[in-house]
Amino acid sequence: MSLRYTLLITGAAYGTQHASSAYLFAKAVLAKGHSITCLFFYQEGVNNANRFISPANDEHYLLHDWRILSEHYNIPLYVCISAALRRGITNGQETNKAPVNSNLDPCFQLSGLSEMAQAMLNSDRIIQF
């Protein structure tokens, strides 16, 4: 039986294992023939979407992995807009302050919690990391 998963990532890309564990879980789920409705980044998890993340050469580049996973399996990467703006993640259009260039990686989409609710309705399992 194939299941549909939604993953809620609340941990930053670096400093905790939450995001890395979510990525490894996503790969395992897909390898077993299941599907992922979406990956929703919330709270500190929105920092995964910062395109200016630049790990050292010998460190794992998680942003690259999210991008490849999304493109290969056509999985949307949603970022909570409120949590993102609170943490300085923007697509350059969502702020009325001084002009800001976007630091949101193009593979991610700003969205509201309504996207998360819709994904939950269309999933068999919701897993939070």
Secondary structure, DSSP 4 states (H G I P E B T S, - for coil): ---EEEEEE-S-SSSSSHHHHHHHHHHHHHHTT-EEEEEEE-GGGGGGGBTT----TTS--HHHHHHHHHHHHT--EEEEHHHHHHTT---SSS--SS-----B-TTEEEE-HHHHHHHHHT-SEEEE-
